[in-house]
């Protein structure tokens, strides 16, 4: 769970940094398509920072790689097709029951459990905040 959260936070950080960088440099579509092609082939918990190593292996100079990474960070903020790839990978893996291997816990958040104590059943919204462990718990509680 912690590793998956770190990777997701890394994407968010890249997106935030990208929104502050200039959009000059490499071609947007070519750069994005190359990144997405790479993203589809790496393990689910690969960090987008690993793409820098790929660029270096491809013969890019540090300056060229930095420009491409800056463009990718902008595109991570603008585009959403990478998100579907990430979650397809997460949900395609069979669960082992081991949070370290699965990348997340199936137990509800202790904060949530404590927060709803004493509340009568009702309506709750748990939208896009994880694998559904808290939504399942809320549903079980009514």
C-alpha positions as CSV (number, residue, x, y, z in Angstrom):
1,X,0.0,0.0,0.0
2,X,2.7,2.4,0.9
3,X,4.7,1.7,-2.3
4,X,1.6,2.2,-4.5
5,X,0.8,5.4,-2.6
6,X,4.4,6.6,-3.2
7,X,4.2,5.9,-6.9
8,X,0.9,7.7,-7.2
9,X,2.3,10.6,-5.2
10,X,5.3,10.6,-7.5
11,X,2.9,11.0,-10.5
12,X,1.1,13.8,-8.7
13,X,4.4,15.6,-8.0
14,X,5.5,15.1,-11.6
15,X,2.2,16.6,-12.7
16,X,2.6,19.6,-10.4
17,X,6.1,20.2,-11.4
18,X,5.1,19.8,-15.1
19,X,2.5,22.5,-14.8
20,X,5.2,24.9,-13.9
21,X,7.7,24.0,-16.7
22,X,7.9,25.5,-20.2
23,X,6.4,23.5,-23.0
24,X,9.3,24.0,-25.5
25,X,11.5,21.2,-26.6
26,X,10.6,17.8,-28.0
27,X,7.4,17.0,-30.0
28,X,4.5,16.5,-27.6
29,X,2.8,13.5,-29.4
30,X,6.0,11.6,-30.1
31,X,7.3,12.1,-26.6
32,X,3.9,11.1,-25.1
33,X,3.5,8.0,-27.3
34,X,7.0,6.8,-26.4
35,X,6.3,7.3,-22.7
36,X,2.9,5.5,-22.9
37,X,4.5,2.6,-24.9
38,X,7.1,2.3,-22.1
39,X,4.5,2.7,-19.4
40,X,2.5,-0.2,-20.8
41,X,5.5,-2.6,-20.6
42,X,6.8,-1.9,-17.1
43,X,5.6,-3.5,-13.9
44,X,2.7,-1.9,-12.1
45,X,4.9,-0.4,-9.4
46,X,7.5,1.0,-11.7
47,X,8.1,4.7,-11.0
48,X,7.9,7.2,-13.8
49,X,11.3,8.4,-12.7
50,X,12.6,5.1,-14.1
51,X,11.8,6.5,-17.5
52,X,14.8,8.9,-17.2
53,X,17.1,5.8,-17.2
54,X,15.4,4.5,-20.3
55,X,16.0,7.9,-22.0
56,X,19.7,7.7,-21.1
57,X,19.9,4.1,-22.5
58,X,18.3,5.4,-25.7
59,X,21.3,7.8,-26.0
60,X,19.6,11.0,-24.9
61,X,21.8,13.6,-23.3
62,X,21.0,14.7,-19.8
63,X,19.6,18.0,-21.3
64,X,17.5,16.2,-23.8
65,X,16.2,13.8,-21.2
66,X,15.3,16.7,-18.9
67,X,13.4,18.4,-21.6
68,X,11.4,15.2,-22.4
69,X,10.7,14.6,-18.7
70,X,9.5,18.2,-18.3
71,X,7.2,17.7,-21.3
72,X,5.9,14.4,-19.9
73,X,5.2,16.0,-16.5
74,X,3.1,18.6,-18.3
75,X,1.3,15.9,-20.2
76,X,0.7,13.8,-17.1
77,X,-1.2,16.8,-15.8
78,X,-3.1,17.4,-19.1
79,X,-3.9,13.8,-20.1
80,X,-5.6,10.9,-18.4
81,X,-4.8,7.9,-20.5
82,X,-1.9,6.9,-18.3
83,X,-4.3,6.5,-15.3
84,X,-6.3,3.8,-17.0
85,X,-3.2,1.9,-17.8
86,X,-2.1,2.1,-14.1
87,X,-5.4,0.9,-12.7
88,X,-5.7,-1.8,-15.3
89,X,-2.4,-3.2,-14.1
90,X,-3.4,-2.8,-10.4
91,X,-6.7,-4.6,-10.8
92,X,-5.5,-7.3,-13.3
93,X,-3.1,-8.8,-10.7
94,X,-4.6,-11.5,-8.6
95,X,-4.6,-10.7,-4.9
96,X,-2.4,-12.7,-2.6
97,X,-3.8,-11.4,0.7
98,X,-0.3,-10.1,1.6
99,X,-0.5,-6.3,1.7
100,X,3.3,-6.0,0.9
101,X,2.9,-8.1,-2.3
102,X,-0.5,-6.7,-3.3
103,X,0.6,-3.1,-2.7
104,X,-2.4,-2.3,-0.5
105,X,-4.3,-3.5,2.5
106,X,-7.9,-4.9,2.3
107,X,-8.6,-3.7,5.9
108,X,-10.6,-0.4,6.2
109,X,-8.8,2.7,7.3
110,X,-8.6,3.0,11.1
111,X,-9.5,6.7,10.8
112,X,-12.7,5.7,8.9
113,X,-13.7,3.0,11.3
114,X,-13.3,5.4,14.3
115,X,-15.0,8.2,12.4
116,X,-18.3,6.4,11.8
117,X,-18.6,4.8,15.2
118,X,-22.0,5.6,16.6
119,X,-23.4,7.0,13.3
120,X,-26.6,5.5,12.1
121,X,-26.6,3.8,8.6
122,X,-27.0,6.2,5.7
123,X,-25.5,7.4,2.5
124,X,-21.7,7.7,1.9
125,X,-19.5,8.6,-1.0
126,X,-16.1,7.0,-1.4
127,X,-15.1,8.1,-4.9
128,X,-11.7,7.2,-6.4
129,X,-9.7,7.1,-3.2
130,X,-8.3,3.6,-3.5
131,X,-9.1,0.0,-4.2
132,X,-12.4,0.1,-2.5
133,X,-11.6,-1.2,1.0
134,X,-13.3,1.7,2.7
135,X,-16.3,1.6,0.4
136,X,-16.7,-2.1,1.1
137,X,-16.5,-1.5,4.8
138,X,-19.1,1.3,4.6
139,X,-21.4,-0.9,2.7
140,X,-21.1,-3.6,5.2
141,X,-22.0,-1.1,7.9
142,X,-25.1,0.0,6.0
